[in-house]
Amino acid sequence: MSAACRAESCSNRTRGRAVLLTAGAAAATLVLSACTSGGTSGGSGNTNFVAGKDGISTVAKGSRTDAPDLSGATVDGRKIDVADYKGKVVVLNVWGSWCPPCRAEAPNFVKVAKDTEAKGVQFVGINTRDSETSLARAFEKEFGVTYPSLYDPTGKLMLRFKKGTLNPQTIPSTLVIDRDGKVAARTLQALSEDKLREMLDPIIAEK
């Protein structure tokens, strides 16, 4: 093989590696994006919330709306009512065991839940679109999730949020409910540990 051919072959291999690296980066971006639209009640109107550049939307304390009825059976067969946690800050995370971004963020939620428990924070999941509770329980066992998750396979709980408010619209979605039972913040993306703390800490600090 001539020197020119060898040079061309090397150049082709280099371009091939560059294409593979670009494709890998694109795939990683897709994995971190939301799994699916939740098909929930969105809508416009007098929203009163501010959408931050970091993807976290917030509502000023005096303009927040009450969280809807979020009660029912958990994935392990217990009964809970989020309203019973009034007086605590509640982190509400919508997830599915089949959802790659949910799996990516799960360790962050487990760690922050443990770190903030003594500060009066309660984490609650809403497991959706899992056909069997055994799938959700396997997910919880794998990631060491100890806080409860309501079992909502058809998304009925998500539909209880009013239009024009901070409602969960994708999987995953995360909302923070303040100590008065009102929705204070929302994000429609998977969260790193730092982003979760950024979203939660201001609500914990409220008096």
Residue, then its C-alpha position, 0 to 999 in steps of 0.5 A: m500500500s502506498a503512503a498516500c493510501r495509508a494516509e487516506s485510510c487513517s483519515n477515514r478511520t479518524r472520521g469514523r471515530a468522530v462520527l461514532l463519538t458524535a452519535g454516542a453523545a447524541a444518544a446520551t442526550l436522548v437518554l437524559s431527556a423526558c421519557t414521554s409526555g404524561g398526557t396530563s392537563g396542561g393549558s394556559g391561563n393565569t399561571n402565576f409561575v416563573a419558568g427559570k432558565d434552569g428548567i425549574s418553574t417556581v411560584a411566589k408564596g402568596s400565589r400558590t395553589d393547593a395540591p389536589d387529592l393525592s391519595g391511594a394505594t402504594v406499590d407495596g399495598r399500603k394506603i397514603d394521603v399526601a395531605d397527611y404530610k401537611g406541615k412538611v415540605v413534600v417532594l413529589n416525583v413521577w416515575g416509571s421503572w421503564c424510564p431511563p431518565c427515572r433510573a438515572e435520577a433515582p440515586n439522587f432522590v434517595k440520597v437527598a431524601k435521607d439528607t433532608e428527612a431531619k429538616g421536615v422533608q417527605f419524599v413521595g413517588i407517583n409510579t405510573r405506566d407500570s403494568e404490575t406493582s412488582l416492576a415498581r417494587a423491583f425498581e425500589k429494591e434496586f435503588g434503595v428507595t424507602y419512601p412511599s410511591l402511589y401506584d398510578p398505572t393510568g395517570k389518573l392522579m396526574l390528571r387531578f392537577k388543574k390546568g394553568t398550574l404547575n402540573p406534571q406533564t412528562i415522565p419524570s416530573t418533580l414537584v415541591i409542595d410547601r408546608d401549607g400543602k401548596v405547589a411551590a416548584r416544578t421541573l419536567q426533567a431528570l434531576s442531578e443531585d445539585k439541581l434537586r437541592e437547588m429546587l428544594d432548599p429555598i422551600i425548606a428555608e421558608k418560614 
